[in-house]
Amino acid sequence: MRVPRQRVVLATGAALATGAVVAAPTLAVAVLAIDSWRRVFLALAAGAVLTTLVLSRTVTKAPESSTRAPDRTFSDAVRAHWPLLVTAIVLVALAGFVWQGVFNFYPMYLIRAKGLSPALANTLLTPVVAAGVPAFWFGGRLADRLPHVPFVFAIIASFAGSLLVLTYAASLVGLVVVTAAMGYAIHSLFPALDAFLLGSLPTDAVASGYAVYSGGALSLEATGSVAVGALVGRGVSFETIFRVGALGLGVVLVALCVLYWLDWLPGARSGADPDPDSESDSDHDAGPTPRP
């Protein structure tokens, strides 16, 4: 029996988030036990190589999901579906750009702006990642039942709102709650965008289209850390950067909502009304691996 590709994304994303939650404390315990970062990193490298070999062997032995030729024509996917791909990239990269800048400087932000100890600041990374486990699971299930684009808009608004509230949070309890809410919101965005894209692309362009989407989105998102680092280096406070990021994201979101309402957002209508009971052929191909 073949599994619908949206469910593959949902399950894989939840597994990735769970692994991230387990990996951090495991790594910390390993460092304390081995007392050498070099040995820990060598062990991680060896584990990565072993995992890659096992995955390669598993994929090689796996039965083909269909009799069609492999979907590897990236240029054809871009030419045929570029409006949809651009829309998906814009939707995820806007929030992802802000998120990368926040996440990679989060402990430093908590130390400088909130006065937390380094140990406590690093510990608060745990609820951010842990929130991804239920976010992938419940967010993915909701994405299969709700109109895709409005659901994505709601998630982006939640993320921007939680980031803005974070800059005003003063108590430790408030920081923990807002941190978890922000982590839940941003991790819900990934399965929601995957459901939108996988539900909109034709089956013969899913793999190549998703690859183009992932590569484009990640390339744009990665610059968020560079932007925050450059601004902090010029003396701009974290609070100011994060507030501008949240408000700027809100302004762009309003513009996107207007475009969607006017039906001027390319590709945004094609996957807007999912049918969870649908068993069409396009739902029966195992899809690509979701973003971590």
Steps between C-alpha positions, in 0.01 A plus 500: 500500500636839403490792736378844385799729462353762736504239776860414418595865546306519825655186649852583386479855631377383840782245510757768416370728776503212748856416403606861550349503849683179591828594332577809709492338847666187361784709362537683830520172691750365249726802546488462877577129475774521235628842601612578145310691235732359233404142585133588510518663156693203360229270636231717342684496166530122513131472585409725206703287260344179632149646478563613142614152399196338662264751338662448159461125528140534618406732214668272246297200619172690533237424234424770248191706587392502137602390153572855388852621425678674791406865539835677477441775245538811714495742206170363373345536848615862522370588154165331547427588862711804588206715623403234754862443604566871543188539715599206721858629535382849592255368760755284680814710444357819650435339836805277463727800447384652828503165678861419406613833634313443826590136557873523432540795737238393753728411796705816447179704482370354827832569671540857378142623486329291770789458742486119516801287586670320210384161631137608527510678164623185328240292681222712351592364159338173610136623502558662159598168345270285716202699377578372153383148588131585553527778241592263220239248606197722567602768252533240227160350575338844502670584171325203341161628616514880478540732200875504450587863440278656773641241742854602403409866549368424848821317592720786379288748696535283812876484460533875446274570797688266733833654396369848573368390840837338574674837486273627779503186719678556830434201727656157458158336474401745230819431307443125515138528384576740216804297396289184472225687313750643253657158444159341447397765249812485285511120497133490398586707194714232337241220472236756404711624206588143406133406491424804284779424254454123486127545455548748217780349291411225251638158588759500221658821634486446876862396558667760277259775604553430869877496451492842334272632775721367780822626348363845428336540839799380702737726306290805585437399860869448570569870451288584806786418735738710293264797515452479876871451563589799283246725674612392847859566394398855412358556845129439436334327796341157472169639625490755219595244235240248612223759529574634153509144370163415655334822385654476153375146469155623599501772235604255226238255621227761463616563143492126426149476645385777267655324202331176603164672542536654152605159365832646387720262699634250243408139572328586824156374401596162357551322832281709722228249574649163592285190508622276782295209368641521150680188380615621160814364340689817578461432871651155478858584414748522782610859505829676564661543837371806688721779621641449846 
